Amino acid sequence: MAFPREPAEAAGVQTTRAIVLRLTRLTDTSLIVHWFTQDLGLVKTVAKGARRPASPFAGKLDLFFGGEMCWLPARSGELHILRDVAIHDWRERLRQHYSSTLLAAYFGQLLELAVEPEHPEPLLYDLLQRALDHVTDAGASLRALRHFESELARLLGVAHHQRQADESLSEALGPLPASRPTLIQQLATADGFGSPKP
């Protein structure tokens, strides 16, 4: 499904491909959805009424879902209004394994450290999409974690041949997400291969 672009643009509504990074409860009925988008990097939207059973967003908003989202830019601030979502990548198998979910969340946390809100980063969007697809298909692993860190350091221009990628990222971004030590331990206890293949 693709949204009609001309009417949307005429009304001030914008459309982009996006991946759900986090969901935060705003009210009893609404959510804040944190996205990594292809066109604008990190974007936050309010999904009004998303927690209601009959919401048009029902079944469309969950961690690491990917697809096309349509939103109305806020008049001020960075909290925009979500209008519609068309999901293409459900990634159900990813969420069936705890270590895979942890690793995917870590990817998102790293990007939130590395990128300013609403700053286009199409190469990082592509990296995240490929990483999530890999973890969905092959399961979580230390190798996948190290590869993501290495690619992120390279794309940010902070990679150094005499340093591990995590050291370069830490020097450039500050402390890495607090979940990292637990995640590495979780992956290491799975014989170094991470989650079993779905």
C-alpha positions in Angstrom: 0.0 0.0 0.0 1.3 3.5 -0.8 -0.4 6.7 0.3 -1.4 9.2 -2.4 1.3 11.8 -2.4 -0.2 14.9 -4.1 -3.3 15.3 -1.9 -1.2 14.6 1.2 1.5 17.1 0.3 -1.2 19.7 -0.5 -2.6 19.3 2.9 0.8 19.6 4.6 0.9 15.9 5.4 4.3 14.2 4.9 5.0 10.5 4.0 8.1 8.5 4.5 9.3 4.9 5.0 10.0 4.3 8.7 10.8 1.8 11.4 9.4 1.9 14.9 12.1 2.2 17.5 10.2 2.8 20.7 6.6 3.2 22.0 5.9 5.5 25.0 2.5 5.8 26.7 1.3 9.4 26.5 -2.2 9.1 27.9 -4.7 6.3 28.6 -5.6 6.2 25.0 -2.6 7.6 23.1 1.0 6.7 22.3 4.2 8.5 21.4 5.9 6.5 18.6 9.6 7.0 18.1 10.6 6.3 14.4 13.8 6.1 12.4 12.8 7.4 9.0 14.3 7.2 5.6 13.8 10.9 4.9 14.1 12.7 8.2 16.0 10.4 10.6 14.6 10.4 14.1 11.0 11.5 14.3 8.4 11.4 17.1 4.7 11.2 16.5 1.6 11.1 18.6 -0.7 8.2 17.7 -4.0 9.6 19.1 -6.4 6.9 20.3 -3.9 4.1 19.5 -4.5 2.3 22.8 -8.3 2.0 22.1 -9.4 -1.5 20.8 -11.2 0.0 17.8 -8.3 2.3 16.9 -7.3 2.5 13.2 -3.8 2.0 14.4 -4.7 -1.3 16.1 -2.2 -4.0 15.1 0.0 -1.5 13.2 2.3 -0.2 15.9 4.8 -2.5 17.5 8.6 -2.6 18.0 10.6 -2.8 14.8 7.6 -2.7 12.5 8.6 -1.1 9.2 6.6 0.4 6.4 5.2 3.8 5.3 3.9 6.3 7.7 2.0 9.5 7.1 2.2 12.4 9.6 1.1 16.0 10.0 4.1 18.2 11.1 3.6 20.0 14.4 3.2 23.8 14.3 5.9 24.0 17.0 8.1 21.4 18.7 9.1 18.0 17.5 6.0 15.9 18.5 4.0 15.4 15.2 0.6 13.9 14.6 0.5 10.4 13.1 -2.1 10.1 10.4 -1.8 6.7 8.9 0.5 3.7 8.7 1.0 1.0 6.1 3.2 -1.8 7.5 5.3 -3.9 5.1 7.8 -5.5 7.5 6.2 -7.1 10.6 9.3 -8.9 11.9 7.3 -11.2 14.0 10.1 -13.8 14.3 12.5 -11.2 15.7 10.2 -10.5 18.7 9.8 -14.2 19.4 13.3 -14.4 20.9 14.4 -12.3 23.9 18.0 -11.8 22.8 16.9 -10.8 19.3 14.6 -8.2 20.8 17.4 -6.9 23.0 19.8 -6.6 20.1 17.3 -4.8 17.9 16.6 -2.4 20.8 20.4 -1.8 21.1 20.6 -0.9 17.4 17.9 1.7 18.0 19.6 3.1 21.1 22.9 3.5 19.3 21.2 5.4 16.5 19.4 7.7 19.0 22.8 8.5 20.5 24.4 9.1 17.1 21.7 11.2 15.2 20.1 14.6 15.9 16.3 14.6 15.7 14.9 15.2 12.2 18.3 15.1 10.5 18.2 13.0 7.3 20.4 9.9 7.5 19.4 7.6 4.6 22.5 5.4 4.9 21.9 4.8 8.6 18.2 4.0 7.8 19.5 1.4 5.3 21.9 0.0 7.9 19.2 -0.4 10.5 16.8 -2.1 8.0 19.5 -4.6 6.9 20.5 -5.3 10.5 16.9 -5.9 11.6 16.2 -8.2 8.6 19.4 -10.2 9.4 18.4 -10.6 13.1 14.9 -11.6 12.0 16.2 -14.3 9.6 19.3 -15.5 11.4 18.8 -14.6 15.1 20.9 -12.5 17.4 24.7 -13.0 17.6 27.8 -11.2 18.9 28.9 -11.1 15.3 25.8 -9.1 14.3 26.3 -6.7 17.2 30.0 -6.1 16.2 29.1 -5.7 12.6 26.5 -3.1 13.3 28.9 -1.2 15.5 31.6 -1.4 12.9 29.3 -0.2 10.1 27.9 2.6 12.3 31.5 3.8 13.1 32.4 3.7 9.5 29.3 5.6 8.3 29.8 8.3 11.0 33.4 8.7 10.0 34.9 7.8 13.4 36.3 4.3 12.6 39.9 3.7 13.4 42.0 0.7 12.3 43.7 0.4 15.6 40.6 0.5 17.7 37.5 -1.6 18.2 34.4 0.0 16.8 32.8 0.3 20.3 35.8 2.3 21.5 35.6 4.6 18.5 31.8 5.1 19.0 32.2 5.7 22.8 34.9 8.3 22.2 32.7 10.1 19.6 29.2 9.7 21.2 29.9 9.3 24.9 28.9 6.3 27.0 27.3 3.5 24.9 23.8 2.3 26.0 23.7 0.8 29.4 22.1 -2.3 28.0 25.3 -3.3 26.1 27.1 -5.4 28.8 24.0 -7.4 29.6 23.3 -7.9 25.9 26.9 -9.2 25.3 26.6 -11.6 28.2 23.2 -12.8 26.9 24.6 -13.5 23.5 27.8 -15.1 24.9 25.8 -17.6 27.0 24.1 -18.7 23.8 27.3 -20.4 22.6 28.2 -17.3 20.7 25.5 -17.8 18.1 22.7 -15.9 19.8 19.0 -16.7 19.3 18.1 -20.0 17.5 17.0 -19.5 14.0 13.2 -19.2 13.8 
